């Protein structure tokens, strides 16, 4: 089965600020799909976000048992449309940045184990820049952030990165007239931001860290 829809639009009003992203040039192909036990179908998908970049994945899909194995490749996807999630609850604004990644993804589901997933690959964030809305000045930015040999799983709950390389990093820290660090206001999620509705306590869902263990073997900062 091959499908080529003209495009897909996604919109969310649950984010800290309204969220909207559109994808086009979508190609989806599934071959030899069957509900026979242990059979695997070939799956491939590719698309281009309207703003910038590309995303593709190729692998196999199984119905009995439910499992998915994909080799993912993402190139230069613009981060700006995802700002409501990246900087959720802060008074910082993303002005530019792009993300790339490649790796292998495995998912499986059974009544005994529930959902099990794992991922092994690399990721990078390039030309990242943000400002704080309090002073309208640069807040955090960098030229290159590369993460190599990322290993993620939910059973066990673990995220491990072999090395992180950060180049041309800048962060502005200063003391305000009130004697506080500027980060106090920028990262204060309790204060209402002008132009956006304040979240009520019922709308705020408390969640713990995504992984019980997060390990970074080596971090390198260059030209910071």
KAVENSUL-V224720 format. One record per run of one state. SS is the DSSP state (@ for helix, = for strand, . for the rest). FROM is the first residue (numbers start at 1). TO is the last residue. If there is no record, write none. Layout:
BEGIN
SS:FROM:TO
SS:FROM:TO
END
This chain:
BEGIN
.:1:1
=:2:3
.:4:6
=:7:12
.:13:18
=:19:31
.:32:40
=:41:49
.:50:53
=:54:62
.:63:65
=:66:78
.:79:79
@:80:86
.:87:91
=:92:110
.:111:113
=:114:132
.:133:136
=:137:154
.:155:156
=:157:167
.:168:169
=:170:171
.:172:174
=:175:175
.:176:180
=:181:181
@:182:186
.:187:200
@:201:203
.:204:212
=:213:222
.:223:224
END
